[in-house]
Amino acid sequence: MLRLRRMRSLQLFAAVHASVHNHFNQDRNLSSRDIFKLNRAAALAEWRQLGAA
């Protein structure tokens, strides 16, 4: 965080970080391993599709 000298840079970083974190963060303790892996694979596939566009 110390590298972000401008407030705008910090705000942009926080916005991008929050959206990526929310996309991939799943409460691991609320689902079985198989369901967790399926959800994780779906999130990664969606992320790759968005990155390719």
mmCIF file as Biopython writes it, N, C-alpha, C and O atoms, coordinates in Angstrom:
data_model
#
loop_
_atom_site.group_PDB
_atom_site.id
_atom_site.type_symbol
_atom_site.label_atom_id
_atom_site.label_alt_id
_atom_site.label_comp_id
_atom_site.label_asym_id
_atom_site.label_entity_id
_atom_site.label_seq_id
_atom_site.pdbx_PDB_ins_code
_atom_site.Cartn_x
_atom_site.Cartn_y
_atom_site.Cartn_z
_atom_site.occupancy
_atom_site.B_iso_or_equiv
_atom_site.auth_seq_id
_atom_site.auth_asym_id
_atom_site.pdbx_PDB_model_num
ATOM 1   N N  . MET A ? 1  ? 0.804   -1.197  0.000   1.0 0.0 1  A 1 
ATOM 2   C CA . MET A ? 1  ? 0.000   0.000   0.000   1.0 0.0 1  A 1 
ATOM 3   C C  . MET A ? 1  ? 0.854   1.271   0.000   1.0 0.0 1  A 1 
ATOM 4   O O  . MET A ? 1  ? 0.410   2.324   -0.457  1.0 0.0 1  A 1 
ATOM 5   N N  . LEU A ? 2  ? 2.055   1.164   0.506   1.0 0.0 2  A 1 
ATOM 6   C CA . LEU A ? 2  ? 2.909   2.348   0.548   1.0 0.0 2  A 1 
ATOM 7   C C  . LEU A ? 2  ? 3.362   2.766   -0.845  1.0 0.0 2  A 1 
ATOM 8   O O  . LEU A ? 2  ? 3.767   3.912   -1.039  1.0 0.0 2  A 1 
ATOM 9   N N  . ARG A ? 3  ? 3.303   1.864   -1.811  1.0 0.0 3  A 1 
ATOM 10  C CA . ARG A ? 3  ? 3.732   2.201   -3.164  1.0 0.0 3  A 1 
ATOM 11  C C  . ARG A ? 3  ? 2.698   3.045   -3.901  1.0 0.0 3  A 1 
ATOM 12  O O  . ARG A ? 3  ? 3.026   3.695   -4.894  1.0 0.0 3  A 1 
ATOM 13  N N  . LEU A ? 4  ? 1.482   3.042   -3.436  1.0 0.0 4  A 1 
ATOM 14  C CA . LEU A ? 4  ? 0.424   3.807   -4.088  1.0 0.0 4  A 1 
ATOM 15  C C  . LEU A ? 4  ? 0.436   5.221   -3.523  1.0 0.0 4  A 1 
ATOM 16  O O  . LEU A ? 4  ? -0.128  5.484   -2.461  1.0 0.0 4  A 1 
ATOM 17  N N  . ARG A ? 5  ? 1.074   6.107   -4.233  1.0 0.0 5  A 1 
ATOM 18  C CA . ARG A ? 5  ? 1.272   7.465   -3.736  1.0 0.0 5  A 1 
ATOM 19  C C  . ARG A ? 5  ? 0.058   8.367   -3.955  1.0 0.0 5  A 1 
ATOM 20  O O  . ARG A ? 5  ? -0.159  9.313   -3.198  1.0 0.0 5  A 1 
ATOM 21  N N  . ARG A ? 6  ? -0.716  8.079   -4.969  1.0 0.0 6  A 1 
ATOM 22  C CA . ARG A ? 6  ? -1.877  8.917   -5.260  1.0 0.0 6  A 1 
ATOM 23  C C  . ARG A ? 6  ? -3.148  8.238   -4.764  1.0 0.0 6  A 1 
ATOM 24  O O  . ARG A ? 6  ? -3.263  7.012   -4.796  1.0 0.0 6  A 1 
ATOM 25  N N  . MET A ? 7  ? -4.081  9.029   -4.316  1.0 0.0 7  A 1 
ATOM 26  C CA . MET A ? 7  ? -5.342  8.502   -3.815  1.0 0.0 7  A 1 
ATOM 27  C C  . MET A ? 7  ? -6.102  7.778   -4.924  1.0 0.0 7  A 1 
ATOM 28  O O  . MET A ? 7  ? -6.759  6.769   -4.672  1.0 0.0 7  A 1 
ATOM 29  N N  . ARG A ? 8  ? -6.013  8.290   -6.147  1.0 0.0 8  A 1 
ATOM 30  C CA . ARG A ? 8  ? -6.713  7.662   -7.279  1.0 0.0 8  A 1 
ATOM 31  C C  . ARG A ? 8  ? -6.171  6.260   -7.543  1.0 0.0 8  A 1 
ATOM 32  O O  . ARG A ? 8  ? -6.939  5.343   -7.836  1.0 0.0 8  A 1 
ATOM 33  N N  . SER A ? 9  ? -4.865  6.089   -7.441  1.0 0.0 9  A 1 
ATOM 34  C CA . SER A ? 9  ? -4.259  4.773   -7.639  1.0 0.0 9  A 1 
ATOM 35  C C  . SER A ? 9  ? -4.739  3.797   -6.574  1.0 0.0 9  A 1 
ATOM 36  O O  . SER A ? 9  ? -5.033  2.640   -6.875  1.0 0.0 9  A 1 
ATOM 37  N N  . LEU A ? 10 ? -4.815  4.251   -5.355  1.0 0.0 10 A 1 
ATOM 38  C CA . LEU A ? 10 ? -5.297  3.419   -4.265  1.0 0.0 10 A 1 
ATOM 39  C C  . LEU A ? 10 ? -6.759  3.027   -4.472  1.0 0.0 10 A 1 
ATOM 40  O O  . LEU A ? 10 ? -7.133  1.877   -4.243  1.0 0.0 10 A 1 
ATOM 41  N N  . GLN A ? 11 ? -7.585  3.982   -4.904  1.0 0.0 11 A 1 
ATOM 42  C CA . GLN A ? 11 ? -8.992  3.690   -5.146  1.0 0.0 11 A 1 
ATOM 43  C C  . GLN A ? 11 ? -9.168  2.693   -6.279  1.0 0.0 11 A 1 
ATOM 44  O O  . GLN A ? 11 ? -10.008 1.797   -6.189  1.0 0.0 11 A 1 
ATOM 45  N N  . LEU A ? 12 ? -8.396  2.833   -7.333  1.0 0.0 12 A 1 
ATOM 46  C CA . LEU A ? 12 ? -8.473  1.905   -8.458  1.0 0.0 12 A 1 
ATOM 47  C C  . LEU A ? 12 ? -8.035  0.510   -8.024  1.0 0.0 12 A 1 
ATOM 48  O O  . LEU A ? 12 ? -8.685  -0.483  -8.354  1.0 0.0 12 A 1 
ATOM 49  N N  . PHE A ? 13 ? -6.941  0.441   -7.291  1.0 0.0 13 A 1 
ATOM 50  C CA . PHE A ? 13 ? -6.466  -0.849  -6.798  1.0 0.0 13 A 1 
ATOM 51  C C  . PHE A ? 13 ? -7.511  -1.508  -5.909  1.0 0.0 13 A 1 
ATOM 52  O O  . PHE A ? 13 ? -7.770  -2.704  -6.041  1.0 0.0 13 A 1 
ATOM 53  N N  . ALA A ? 14 ? -8.109  -0.747  -5.012  1.0 0.0 14 A 1 
ATOM 54  C CA . ALA A ? 14 ? -9.100  -1.301  -4.094  1.0 0.0 14 A 1 
ATOM 55  C C  . ALA A ? 14 ? -10.330 -1.802  -4.837  1.0 0.0 14 A 1 
ATOM 56  O O  . ALA A ? 14 ? -10.888 -2.838  -4.475  1.0 0.0 14 A 1 
ATOM 57  N N  . ALA A ? 15 ? -10.760 -1.088  -5.863  1.0 0.0 15 A 1 
ATOM 58  C CA . ALA A ? 15 ? -11.931 -1.504  -6.630  1.0 0.0 15 A 1 
ATOM 59  C C  . ALA A ? 15 ? -11.667 -2.805  -7.380  1.0 0.0 15 A 1 
ATOM 60  O O  . ALA A ? 15 ? -12.502 -3.711  -7.382  1.0 0.0 15 A 1 
ATOM 61  N N  . VAL A ? 16 ? -10.506 -2.890  -8.012  1.0 0.0 16 A 1 
ATOM 62  C CA . VAL A ? 16 ? -10.171 -4.105  -8.759  1.0 0.0 16 A 1 
ATOM 63  C C  . VAL A ? 16 ? -9.961  -5.272  -7.799  1.0 0.0 16 A 1 
ATOM 64  O O  . VAL A ? 16 ? -10.443 -6.377  -8.047  1.0 0.0 16 A 1 
ATOM 65  N N  . HIS A ? 17 ? -9.254  -5.034  -6.722  1.0 0.0 17 A 1 
ATOM 66  C CA . HIS A ? 17 ? -8.993  -6.093  -5.750  1.0 0.0 17 A 1 
ATOM 67  C C  . HIS A ? 17 ? -10.294 -6.613  -5.151  1.0 0.0 17 A 1 
ATOM 68  O O  . HIS A ? 17 ? -10.448 -7.822  -4.977  1.0 0.0 17 A 1 
ATOM 69  N N  . ALA A ? 18 ? -11.217 -5.738  -4.839  1.0 0.0 18 A 1 
ATOM 70  C CA . ALA A ? 18 ? -12.484 -6.153  -4.235  1.0 0.0 18 A 1 
ATOM 71  C C  . ALA A ? 18 ? -13.292 -7.017  -5.194  1.0 0.0 18 A 1 
ATOM 72  O O  . ALA A ? 18 ? -13.873 -8.021  -4.783  1.0 0.0 18 A 1 
ATOM 73  N N  . SER A ? 19 ? -13.333 -6.637  -6.464  1.0 0.0 19 A 1 
ATOM 74  C CA . SER A ? 19 ? -14.124 -7.424  -7.410  1.0 0.0 19 A 1 
ATOM 75  C C  . SER A ? 19 ? -13.496 -8.794  -7.653  1.0 0.0 19 A 1 
ATOM 76  O O  . SER A ? 19 ? -14.213 -9.786  -7.781  1.0 0.0 19 A 1 
ATOM 77  N N  . VAL A ? 20 ? -12.180 -8.861  -7.717  1.0 0.0 20 A 1 
ATOM 78  C CA . VAL A ? 20 ? -11.521 -10.154 -7.903  1.0 0.0 20 A 1 
ATOM 79  C C  . VAL A ? 20 ? -11.686 -11.004 -6.644  1.0 0.0 20 A 1 
ATOM 80  O O  . VAL A ? 20 ? -11.971 -12.198 -6.734  1.0 0.0 20 A 1 
ATOM 81  N N  . HIS A ? 21 ? -11.513 -10.405 -5.497  1.0 0.0 21 A 1 
ATOM 82  C CA . HIS A ? 21 ? -11.644 -11.148 -4.240  1.0 0.0 21 A 1 
ATOM 83  C C  . HIS A ? 21 ? -13.062 -11.691 -4.078  1.0 0.0 21 A 1 
ATOM 84  O O  . HIS A ? 21 ? -13.235 -12.844 -3.685  1.0 0.0 21 A 1 
ATOM 85  N N  . ASN A ? 22 ? -14.060 -10.895 -4.367  1.0 0.0 22 A 1 
ATOM 86  C CA . ASN A ? 22 ? -15.438 -11.345 -4.243  1.0 0.0 22 A 1 
ATOM 87  C C  . ASN A ? 22 ? -15.755 -12.452 -5.233  1.0 0.0 22 A 1 
ATOM 88  O O  . ASN A ? 22 ? -16.573 -13.326 -4.950  1.0 0.0 22 A 1 
ATOM 89  N N  . HIS A ? 23 ? -15.109 -12.419 -6.395  1.0 0.0 23 A 1 
ATOM 90  C CA . HIS A ? 23 ? -15.364 -13.433 -7.416  1.0 0.0 23 A 1 
ATOM 91  C C  . HIS A ? 23 ? -14.802 -14.788 -7.002  1.0 0.0 23 A 1 
ATOM 92  O O  . HIS A ? 23 ? -15.432 -15.819 -7.238  1.0 0.0 23 A 1 
ATOM 93  N N  . PHE A ? 24 ? -13.633 -14.791 -6.393  1.0 0.0 24 A 1 
ATOM 94  C CA . PHE A ? 24 ? -12.974 -16.050 -6.066  1.0 0.0 24 A 1 
ATOM 95  C C  . PHE A ? 24 ? -13.153 -16.488 -4.626  1.0 0.0 24 A 1 
ATOM 96  O O  . PHE A ? 24 ? -12.968 -17.668 -4.328  1.0 0.0 24 A 1 
ATOM 97  N N  . ASN A ? 25 ? -13.501 -15.596 -3.729  1.0 0.0 25 A 1 
ATOM 98  C CA . ASN A ? 25 ? -13.604 -15.956 -2.327  1.0 0.0 25 A 1 
ATOM 99  C C  . ASN A ? 25 ? -14.890 -16.738 -2.087  1.0 0.0 25 A 1 
ATOM 100 O O  . ASN A ? 25 ? -15.987 -16.276 -2.405  1.0 0.0 25 A 1 
ATOM 101 N N  . GLN A ? 26 ? -14.734 -17.913 -1.528  1.0 0.0 26 A 1 
ATOM 102 C CA . GLN A ? 26 ? -15.879 -18.734 -1.164  1.0 0.0 26 A 1 
ATOM 103 C C  . GLN A ? 26 ? -15.643 -19.243 0.247   1.0 0.0 26 A 1 
ATOM 104 O O  . GLN A ? 26 ? -14.516 -19.570 0.619   1.0 0.0 26 A 1 
ATOM 105 N N  . ASP A ? 27 ? -16.698 -19.308 1.021   1.0 0.0 27 A 1 
ATOM 106 C CA . ASP A ? 27 ? -16.562 -19.826 2.374   1.0 0.0 27 A 1 
ATOM 107 C C  . ASP A ? 27 ? -16.327 -21.326 2.301   1.0 0.0 27 A 1 
ATOM 108 O O  . ASP A ? 27 ? -17.257 -22.098 2.066   1.0 0.0 27 A 1 
ATOM 109 N N  . ARG A ? 28 ? -15.099 -21.727 2.500   1.0 0.0 28 A 1 
ATOM 110 C CA . ARG A ? 28 ? -14.699 -23.120 2.335   1.0 0.0 28 A 1 
ATOM 111 C C  . ARG A ? 28 ? -15.420 -24.027 3.323   1.0 0.0 28 A 1 
ATOM 112 O O  . ARG A ? 28 ? -15.726 -25.171 2.987   1.0 0.0 28 A 1 
ATOM 113 N N  . ASN A ? 29 ? -15.695 -23.557 4.511   1.0 0.0 29 A 1 
ATOM 114 C CA . ASN A ? 29 ? -16.295 -24.400 5.530   1.0 0.0 29 A 1 
ATOM 115 C C  . ASN A ? 29 ? -17.786 -24.656 5.306   1.0 0.0 29 A 1 
ATOM 116 O O  . ASN A ? 29 ? -18.382 -25.459 6.024   1.0 0.0 29 A 1 
ATOM 117 N N  . LEU A ? 30 ? -18.398 -23.991 4.327   1.0 0.0 30 A 1 
ATOM 118 C CA . LEU A ? 30 ? -19.828 -24.155 4.111   1.0 0.0 30 A 1 
ATOM 119 C C  . LEU A ? 30 ? -20.165 -25.170 3.023   1.0 0.0 30 A 1 
ATOM 120 O O  . LEU A ? 30 ? -21.343 -25.433 2.780   1.0 0.0 30 A 1 
ATOM 121 N N  . SER A ? 31 ? -19.168 -25.742 2.367   1.0 0.0 31 A 1 
ATOM 122 C CA . SER A ? 31 ? -19.446 -26.689 1.293   1.0 0.0 31 A 1 
ATOM 123 C C  . SER A ? 31 ? -18.441 -27.833 1.319   1.0 0.0 31 A 1 
ATOM 124 O O  . SER A ? 31 ? -17.360 -27.721 1.897   1.0 0.0 31 A 1 
ATOM 125 N N  . SER A ? 32 ? -18.821 -28.928 0.683   1.0 0.0 32 A 1 
ATOM 126 C CA . SER A ? 32 ? -17.916 -30.069 0.608   1.0 0.0 32 A 1 
ATOM 127 C C  . SER A ? 32 ? -16.792 -29.765 -0.382  1.0 0.0 32 A 1 
ATOM 128 O O  . SER A ? 32 ? -16.862 -28.792 -1.133  1.0 0.0 32 A 1 
ATOM 129 N N  . ARG A ? 33 ? -15.784 -30.584 -0.374  1.0 0.0 33 A 1 
ATOM 130 C CA . ARG A ? 33 ? -14.623 -30.371 -1.240  1.0 0.0 33 A 1 
ATOM 131 C C  . ARG A ? 33 ? -15.012 -30.445 -2.710  1.0 0.0 33 A 1 
ATOM 132 O O  . ARG A ? 33 ? -14.542 -29.639 -3.513  1.0 0.0 33 A 1 
ATOM 133 N N  . ASP A ? 34 ? -15.861 -31.396 -3.073  1.0 0.0 34 A 1 
ATOM 134 C CA . ASP A ? 34 ? -16.263 -31.545 -4.471  1.0 0.0 34 A 1 
ATOM 135 C C  . ASP A ? 34 ? -17.008 -30.313 -4.977  1.0 0.0 34 A 1 
ATOM 136 O O  . ASP A ? 34 ? -16.736 -29.828 -6.075  1.0 0.0 34 A 1 
ATOM 137 N N  . ILE A ? 35 ? -17.935 -29.814 -4.189  1.0 0.0 35 A 1 
ATOM 138 C CA . ILE A ? 35 ? -18.694 -28.617 -4.580  1.0 0.0 35 A 1 
ATOM 139 C C  . ILE A ? 35 ? -17.775 -27.404 -4.624  1.0 0.0 35 A 1 
ATOM 140 O O  . ILE A ? 35 ? -17.887 -26.565 -5.517  1.0 0.0 35 A 1 
ATOM 141 N N  . PHE A ? 36 ? -16.864 -27.313 -3.654  1.0 0.0 36 A 1 
ATOM 142 C CA . PHE A ? 36 ? -15.910 -26.207 -3.637  1.0 0.0 36 A 1 
ATOM 143 C C  . PHE A ? 36 ? -15.057 -26.206 -4.903  1.0 0.0 36 A 1 
ATOM 144 O O  . PHE A ? 36 ? -14.844 -25.154 -5.506  1.0 0.0 36 A 1 
ATOM 145 N N  . LYS A ? 37 ? -14.571 -27.370 -5.305  1.0 0.0 37 A 1 
ATOM 146 C CA . LYS A ? 37 ? -13.731 -27.465 -6.506  1.0 0.0 37 A 1 
ATOM 147 C C  . LYS A ? 37 ? -14.524 -27.137 -7.762  1.0 0.0 37 A 1 
ATOM 148 O O  . LYS A ? 37 ? -13.993 -26.503 -8.674  1.0 0.0 37 A 1 
ATOM 149 N N  . LEU A ? 38 ? -15.790 -27.558 -7.828  1.0 0.0 38 A 1 
ATOM 150 C CA . LEU A ? 38 ? -16.625 -27.223 -8.980  1.0 0.0 38 A 1 
ATOM 151 C C  . LEU A ? 38 ? -16.853 -25.715 -9.077  1.0 0.0 38 A 1 
ATOM 152 O O  . LEU A ? 38 ? -16.743 -25.131 -10.155 1.0 0.0 38 A 1 
ATOM 153 N N  . ASN A ? 39 ? -17.169 -25.098 -7.952  1.0 0.0 39 A 1 
ATOM 154 C CA . ASN A ? 39 ? -17.390 -23.649 -7.933  1.0 0.0 39 A 1 
ATOM 155 C C  . ASN A ? 39 ? -16.114 -22.893 -8.278  1.0 0.0 39 A 1 
ATOM 156 O O  . ASN A ? 39 ? -16.153 -21.891 -8.992  1.0 0.0 39 A 1 
ATOM 157 N N  . ARG A ? 40 ? -14.997 -23.370 -7.776  1.0 0.0 40 A 1 
ATOM 158 C CA . ARG A ? 40 ? -13.711 -22.724 -8.056  1.0 0.0 40 A 1 
ATOM 159 C C  . ARG A ? 40 ? -13.362 -22.830 -9.543  1.0 0.0 40 A 1 
ATOM 160 O O  . ARG A ? 40 ? -12.875 -21.872 -10.142 1.0 0.0 40 A 1 
ATOM 161 N N  . ALA A ? 41 ? -13.615 -24.001 -10.134 1.0 0.0 41 A 1 
ATOM 162 C CA . ALA A ? 41 ? -13.346 -24.196 -11.555 1.0 0.0 41 A 1 
ATOM 163 C C  . ALA A ? 41 ? -14.248 -23.314 -12.408 1.0 0.0 41 A 1 
ATOM 164 O O  . ALA A ? 41 ? -13.810 -22.768 -13.421 1.0 0.0 41 A 1 
ATOM 165 N N  . ALA A ? 42 ? -15.513 -23.172 -11.999 1.0 0.0 42 A 1 
ATOM 166 C CA . ALA A ? 42 ? -16.441 -22.311 -12.736 1.0 0.0 42 A 1 
ATOM 167 C C  . ALA A ? 42 ? -16.001 -20.851 -12.662 1.0 0.0 42 A 1 
ATOM 168 O O  . ALA A ? 42 ? -16.058 -20.131 -13.659 1.0 0.0 42 A 1 
ATOM 169 N N  . ALA A ? 43 ? -15.567 -20.418 -11.490 1.0 0.0 43 A 1 
ATOM 170 C CA . ALA A ? 43 ? -15.098 -19.039 -11.332 1.0 0.0 43 A 1 
ATOM 171 C C  . ALA A ? 43 ? -13.858 -18.786 -12.178 1.0 0.0 43 A 1 
ATOM 172 O O  . ALA A ? 43 ? -13.732 -17.730 -12.797 1.0 0.0 43 A 1 
ATOM 173 N N  . LEU A ? 44 ? -12.945 -19.749 -12.209 1.0 0.0 44 A 1 
ATOM 174 C CA . LEU A ? 44 ? -11.730 -19.587 -13.000 1.0 0.0 44 A 1 
ATOM 175 C C  . LEU A ? 44 ? -12.044 -19.576 -14.493 1.0 0.0 44 A 1 
ATOM 176 O O  . LEU A ? 44 ? -11.447 -18.805 -15.244 1.0 0.0 44 A 1 
ATOM 177 N N  . ALA A ? 45 ? -12.969 -20.418 -14.926 1.0 0.0 45 A 1 
ATOM 178 C CA . ALA A ? 45 ? -13.363 -20.436 -16.339 1.0 0.0 45 A 1 
ATOM 179 C C  . ALA A ? 45 ? -14.000 -19.110 -16.741 1.0 0.0 45 A 1 
ATOM 180 O O  . ALA A ? 45 ? -13.734 -18.590 -17.825 1.0 0.0 45 A 1 
ATOM 181 N N  . GLU A ? 46 ? -14.834 -18.570 -15.875 1.0 0.0 46 A 1 
ATOM 182 C CA . GLU A ? 46 ? -15.467 -17.277 -16.162 1.0 0.0 46 A 1 
ATOM 183 C C  . GLU A ? 46 ? -14.416 -16.170 -16.210 1.0 0.0 46 A 1 
ATOM 184 O O  . GLU A ? 46 ? -14.480 -15.287 -17.066 1.0 0.0 46 A 1 
ATOM 185 N N  . TRP A ? 47 ? -13.455 -16.215 -15.299 1.0 0.0 47 A 1 
ATOM 186 C CA . TRP A ? 47 ? -12.393 -15.214 -15.267 1.0 0.0 47 A 1 
ATOM 187 C C  . TRP A ? 47 ? -11.558 -15.266 -16.542 1.0 0.0 47 A 1 
ATOM 188 O O  . TRP A ? 47 ? -11.206 -14.231 -17.109 1.0 0.0 47 A 1 
ATOM 189 N N  . ARG A ? 48 ? -11.244 -16.484 -16.986 1.0 0.0 48 A 1 
ATOM 190 C CA . ARG A ? 48 ? -10.461 -16.632 -18.220 1.0 0.0 48 A 1 
ATOM 191 C C  . ARG A ? 48 ? -11.248 -16.138 -19.433 1.0 0.0 48 A 1 
ATOM 192 O O  . ARG A ? 48 ? -10.677 -15.540 -20.346 1.0 0.0 48 A 1 
ATOM 193 N N  . GLN A ? 49 ? -12.557 -16.389 -19.442 1.0 0.0 49 A 1 
ATOM 194 C CA . GLN A ? 49 ? -13.400 -15.912 -20.541 1.0 0.0 49 A 1 
ATOM 195 C C  . GLN A ? 49 ? -13.430 -14.384 -20.570 1.0 0.0 49 A 1 
ATOM 196 O O  . GLN A ? 49 ? -13.367 -13.781 -21.642 1.0 0.0 49 A 1 
ATOM 197 N N  . LEU A ? 50 ? -13.525 -13.771 -19.416 1.0 0.0 50 A 1 
ATOM 198 C CA . LEU A ? 50 ? -13.530 -12.307 -19.348 1.0 0.0 50 A 1 
ATOM 199 C C  . LEU A ? 50 ? -12.177 -11.743 -19.772 1.0 0.0 50 A 1 
ATOM 200 O O  . LEU A ? 50 ? -12.115 -10.695 -20.414 1.0 0.0 50 A 1 
ATOM 201 N N  . GLY A ? 51 ? -11.108 -12.426 -19.422 1.0 0.0 51 A 1 
ATOM 202 C CA . GLY A ? 51 ? -9.770  -11.963 -19.789 1.0 0.0 51 A 1 
ATOM 203 C C  . GLY A ? 51 ? -9.488  -12.102 -21.270 1.0 0.0 51 A 1 
ATOM 204 O O  . GLY A ? 51 ? -8.689  -11.342 -21.817 1.0 0.0 51 A 1 
ATOM 205 N N  . ALA A ? 52 ? -10.122 -13.048 -21.925 1.0 0.0 52 A 1 
ATOM 206 C CA . ALA A ? 52 ? -9.897  -13.265 -23.343 1.0 0.0 52 A 1 
ATOM 207 C C  . ALA A ? 52 ? -10.653 -12.259 -24.203 1.0 0.0 52 A 1 
ATOM 208 O O  . ALA A ? 52 ? -10.304 -12.044 -25.364 1.0 0.0 52 A 1 
ATOM 209 N N  . ALA A ? 53 ? -11.675 -11.652 -23.642 1.0 0.0 53 A 1 
ATOM 210 C CA . ALA A ? 53 ? -12.509 -10.719 -24.415 1.0 0.0 53 A 1 
ATOM 211 C C  . ALA A ? 53 ? -11.829 -9.413  -24.662 1.0 0.0 53 A 1 
ATOM 212 O O  . ALA A ? 53 ? -12.404 -8.529  -25.297 1.0 0.0 53 A 1 
#
